[in-house]
Amino acid sequence: MSSVDSRTQLAGRNRLELLVFGLGNDQRFGINVFKVREVIRCPKLTDVPHSDSSIRGIADVRGHTITVIDLSEAIGKGRMTDEQVENAFVIITEYNRAVQGFLVHSVDRIVNLSWKEVLTPPSGTNNSNFLTAVARIDKQLVEIIDVEQIFARVVGVADTVSDDVIGEYGEIAKGSDLVLVVDDSVVARKQVESTLEQMHLKSVVTKNGQEAIDTLRRWKEKQPEQLERLAMVVSDIEMPTMDGYTLTSLIRQDSALKGIYVILHSSLSGVFNEKMVKQVGADRFIPKFHPDDLARVVGDALRRHEVHHAVDEA
């Protein structure tokens, strides 16, 4: 709990801890420490027939079977040799409601950063290189991996809302309803947009919290009709420049924006998020990514929005 508390305080100040690691060359990569359960020497791996080539096998770790993904191959930088695997490390992580291991060549250290120091990759690079952000640490560029994009390619992600959920919530949306989507991952944005589209909702997409708050403030000053159409904000938590916690706090501090319904939608999970959701004033938290779960939470928010407008009109 002391670890949870300390990282809660970091997130509340728009900060993070980054685990820096290598994939066999001088380039360094990073992953949020809070997604990391532990780092171990590569255990014995058992092959998984007919799986994606990036999946190097499964391993028994403390009585739990986990899938181990060759991260270098997954992002197109070459498959580890068997000899390299013997000397490699596995970063055991919790993403998207599951535990998995990332096979890496080396693990360097943990650094404490502000999200303001973490920047969106140059235009045109994040699709091909599986990057979600970059940061400069000790005069070296560290690339932060877009894990959602890796999962979509290696494991696959369901993106169709079930007929039952559409039947329950599909008629609630009005043609004028608008959702502001905030996520730094290209794949995650498309997943959320697809879910909203199946619910007959229009979306405006931004890549981080700063873009989102700038958009809301612009609407407040110059396009109040957009705010009137806005049913909710669906935001990721981990994002360069400004995270979802800080975005939510800024929304709640603005008298013209504070009533906006905010859903935080993240691959982070557990006690940490439940605590932060309450602290920053978000309305709901939902772990990524299942289209039915997101659709249900969005549908519940739409009902609230509908009641809100009915009260206003009265």
Salt bridges, closest charged atoms under 4 A:
ASP5 OD1 - LYS275 NZ 2.50
GLU17 OE1 - ARG7 NE 2.73
GLU38 OE1 - ARG62 NH2 2.63
ASP52 OD2 - ARG153 NH1 3.64
ASP70 OD2 - ARG56 NH1 2.83
GLU73 OE1 - ARG79 NH1 2.88
ASP82 OD1 - ARG56 NH2 3.38
GLU94 OE1 - ARG37 NH2 3.54
ASP108 OD2 - ARG28 NE 2.47
ASP138 OD2 - ARG109 NH2 2.36
GLU148 OE2 - LYS288 NZ 3.42
ASP177 OD1 - HIS305 NE2 3.83
ASP183 OD2 - LYS288 NZ 2.78
GLU228 OE2 - HIS309 ND1 3.14
ASP236 OD1 - LYS288 NZ 3.45
GLU238 OE1 - LYS35 NZ 2.30
ASP254 OD2 - LYS220 NZ 2.75
ASP283 OD2 - ARG252 NH2 2.75
ASP293 OD2 - ARG97 NH1 2.69
ASP293 OD1 - ARG296 NH1 3.51
ASP312 OD2 - HIS308 NE2 3.15
